[in-house]
Amino acid sequence: MGEYFIKDQAGFDAVWISEAMSHLPQKQLFFDNAFKLLKSGGKLVIADWFKADGLTEEQMKNDIKPIEGMREEKKKTDNALRGQMNND
């Protein structure tokens, strides 16, 4: 896929991936394509989060529960949409 983006360009100064790396089933494929996209000397930026062991109750309440709650709400929405699609 990297060739698609650079066929008429000299490449990119940076490739950025945020909050997605942990979900990719073929991480090596991402890296292969990212490096095809980068100019010589370009930067690859990866930002992702993982829950650490030993968090305090306050850290769980303030930092983790809101994110986990969003994930649960997304599941409910996805299930509702699937139900609508199956009824159409």
C-alpha positions as a Markdown table, in Angstrom:
| # | Residue | x | y | z |
|---|---|---|---|---|
| 1 | Met | 0.0 | 0.0 | 0.0 |
| 2 | Gly | 2.9 | 2.3 | 0.6 |
| 3 | Glu | 3.5 | 2.6 | -3.2 |
| 4 | Tyr | 0.0 | 4.0 | -3.7 |
| 5 | Phe | 0.8 | 7.0 | -1.6 |
| 6 | Ile | 4.2 | 7.8 | -2.9 |
| 7 | Lys | 3.9 | 7.1 | -6.6 |
| 8 | Asp | 3.9 | 10.8 | -7.5 |
| 9 | Gln | 5.6 | 12.2 | -4.4 |
| 10 | Ala | 9.1 | 12.2 | -2.8 |
| 11 | Gly | 7.7 | 10.7 | 0.4 |
| 12 | Phe | 6.7 | 12.1 | 3.7 |
| 13 | Asp | 8.6 | 13.8 | 6.5 |
| 14 | Ala | 6.8 | 11.8 | 9.1 |
| 15 | Val | 4.4 | 8.9 | 9.5 |
| 16 | Trp | 2.2 | 9.0 | 12.6 |
| 17 | Ile | 0.1 | 6.2 | 14.2 |
| 18 | Ser | -1.9 | 6.8 | 17.3 |
| 19 | Glu | -3.9 | 4.4 | 19.5 |
| 20 | Ala | -3.9 | 1.8 | 16.8 |
| 21 | Met | -0.7 | -0.2 | 16.8 |
| 22 | Ser | -1.9 | -2.7 | 19.4 |
| 23 | His | -4.9 | -3.6 | 17.2 |
| 24 | Leu | -3.0 | -4.4 | 14.0 |
| 25 | Pro | -2.8 | -8.1 | 13.3 |
| 26 | Gln | 0.2 | -7.7 | 11.0 |
| 27 | Lys | 2.5 | -5.2 | 12.6 |
| 28 | Gln | 5.4 | -5.9 | 10.3 |
| 29 | Leu | 3.2 | -5.0 | 7.3 |
| 30 | Phe | 2.6 | -1.6 | 8.9 |
| 31 | Phe | 6.3 | -1.0 | 9.4 |
| 32 | Asp | 7.2 | -2.1 | 5.9 |
| 33 | Asn | 4.7 | 0.4 | 4.4 |
| 34 | Ala | 5.6 | 3.1 | 6.8 |
| 35 | Phe | 9.2 | 3.0 | 5.8 |
| 36 | Lys | 8.2 | 3.0 | 2.1 |
| 37 | Leu | 6.4 | 6.3 | 2.8 |
| 38 | Leu | 9.2 | 8.1 | 4.7 |
| 39 | Lys | 11.7 | 10.3 | 3.1 |
| 40 | Ser | 15.3 | 9.7 | 3.9 |
| 41 | Gly | 15.7 | 10.9 | 7.5 |
| 42 | Gly | 11.9 | 11.0 | 8.0 |
| 43 | Lys | 10.4 | 10.2 | 11.4 |
| 44 | Leu | 8.1 | 7.4 | 12.5 |
| 45 | Val | 6.0 | 8.3 | 15.5 |
| 46 | Ile | 4.1 | 5.7 | 17.4 |
| 47 | Ala | 1.7 | 6.5 | 20.3 |
| 48 | Asp | -0.2 | 3.8 | 22.1 |
| 49 | Trp | -1.3 | 3.1 | 25.6 |
| 50 | Phe | -1.4 | 0.0 | 27.8 |
| 51 | Lys | -2.7 | -0.3 | 31.3 |
| 52 | Ala | 0.1 | -0.7 | 33.9 |
| 53 | Asp | 0.0 | -3.1 | 36.8 |
| 54 | Gly | -0.5 | -1.7 | 40.3 |
| 55 | Leu | -2.5 | 1.4 | 39.5 |
| 56 | Thr | -4.2 | 3.1 | 42.5 |
| 57 | Glu | -7.9 | 3.4 | 42.7 |
| 58 | Glu | -7.7 | 7.1 | 41.9 |
| 59 | Gln | -5.7 | 6.3 | 38.7 |
| 60 | Met | -8.1 | 3.6 | 37.7 |
| 61 | Lys | -11.1 | 6.0 | 38.2 |
| 62 | Asn | -9.5 | 9.0 | 36.5 |
| 63 | Asp | -7.6 | 7.4 | 33.7 |
| 64 | Ile | -8.7 | 3.9 | 32.9 |
| 65 | Lys | -12.4 | 3.6 | 33.6 |
| 66 | Pro | -13.4 | 6.5 | 31.2 |
| 67 | Ile | -11.5 | 4.7 | 28.4 |
| 68 | Glu | -13.0 | 1.3 | 29.2 |
| 69 | Gly | -16.4 | 2.9 | 29.4 |
| 70 | Met | -16.0 | 4.4 | 25.9 |
| 71 | Arg | -15.1 | 0.9 | 24.6 |
| 72 | Glu | -18.3 | -0.6 | 26.2 |
| 73 | Glu | -20.5 | 2.1 | 24.7 |
| 74 | Lys | -19.0 | 1.5 | 21.3 |
| 75 | Lys | -19.8 | -2.2 | 21.6 |
| 76 | Lys | -23.4 | -1.4 | 22.5 |
| 77 | Thr | -23.7 | 1.0 | 19.5 |
| 78 | Asp | -22.1 | -1.6 | 17.2 |
| 79 | Asn | -24.5 | -4.3 | 18.4 |
| 80 | Ala | -27.5 | -2.0 | 17.9 |
| 81 | Leu | -26.4 | -1.1 | 14.4 |
| 82 | Arg | -25.9 | -4.8 | 13.5 |
| 83 | Gly | -29.4 | -5.5 | 14.8 |
| 84 | Gln | -30.8 | -2.8 | 12.6 |
| 85 | Met | -29.0 | -4.0 | 9.6 |
| 86 | Asn | -30.2 | -7.6 | 10.2 |
| 87 | Asn | -33.8 | -6.3 | 10.4 |
| 88 | Asp | -33.7 | -4.3 | 7.2 |
